[in-house]
Amino acid sequence: MIKIHFHLLKNNLRWSSKIHQLNSDILQRHILPRINSNHYPIYFDFCEVSRTGKILSGSGIELGEFNIH
């Protein structure tokens, strides 16, 4: 089990979840309901060394971040 911490910059929203595997579909399922859209194009930039990632809009604007433990 992987523990993941999320932080969305808008409204300074933070939460944690436990996941079985890390992939973009799972990340989207945890993030899209919090940004009130199921069709918002979001992308992820993840660094395996630091175990941190950025949540990016379709135009490359940083929406938030996440890290895994």
FIVEX-728408 format. One line per 4 residues: their letters; for each residue x negated, y negated, z negated of C-alpha. Coordinates in steps of 0.02 Angstrom, whole numbers, plus 50000, padded with zeros to 5 digits. Each point is the difference from the previous one (the first is absolute). Layout:
residues N
a = X,Y,Z; ...
end
This chain:
residues 69
miki = 50000,50000,50000; 49935,49827,50047; 50046,49846,49900; 50016,49844,50106
hfhl = 50019,49820,49943; 50086,49874,50115; 49996,49811,49997; 50104,49893,50118
lknn = 49945,49819,50005; 50175,49932,50026; 50079,49983,49828; 49843,50080,49925
lrws = 50089,50169,49998; 49902,50146,49924; 50045,50183,49974; 49922,50174,49995
skih = 50051,50167,50073; 49936,50177,50011; 49980,50078,50171; 49941,50169,50065
qlns = 49908,49935,50152; 49948,49832,50069; 50062,49952,50172; 50086,49851,50081
dilq = 50174,50079,49998; 49994,50027,49812; 49931,49825,49971; 50140,49925,50105
rhil = 50133,50096,49902; 49937,49920,49840; 49975,49824,50070; 50141,49966,50124
prin = 50142,50003,49871; 49904,49871,49897; 49987,49879,50146; 50186,50024,50039
snhy = 49976,50068,50175; 49991,50171,50081; 49939,49933,50167; 49863,49881,49946
piyf = 49839,50045,50093; 49867,50028,49868; 49827,50073,50017; 49867,50058,49880
dfce = 49813,49974,49988; 49926,50127,49877; 49820,50018,49938; 49961,50176,49939
vsrt = 49844,49943,49906; 50089,49871,49890; 50167,50094,50006; 50090,49837,50035
gkil = 50106,49941,50145; 50087,49849,50071; 50181,49991,50053; 50010,49898,50160
sgsg = 50141,49927,50104; 50012,50034,50186; 49909,49836,50031; 49858,50043,49879
ielg = 50056,49894,49852; 49960,50081,49833; 50161,50045,49909; 49920,50090,49854
efni = 49881,50135,49946; 49994,50173,49924; 49874,50111,49914; 49997,50183,49957
h = 49940,50094,49846
end
